Amino acid sequence: MKREKALAQVQDFRTPRGRCYPLRLILLLVIMATMSDCLGYNELALPLQGL
């Protein structure tokens, strides 16, 4: 199974108000950040500030 399909199957429990970005995108960014040794919210947010 492709990673995108696997991430798309994860149920999104967020309220509609909290859904600015697709859950599969957030999960993919968290996985990539974890693989890059970013272990906290601050470290995760630093590379994304320029987007």
HUPEZI-V394043 format. One line per field, one symbol per residue. ss: DSSP state (~ for helix, > for strand, _ for the rest). burial: # if it has 9 or more other C-alpha atoms within 8 Angstrom, else .. A space follows every 50 residues. Layout:
BEGIN
ss: ???
burial: ???
END
This chain:
BEGIN
ss: __~~~~~~_______~~~____~~~~~~~~~~~~~_____~~~~~~____ _
burial: .....###..........#...##.###.#..##...#....##...... .
END
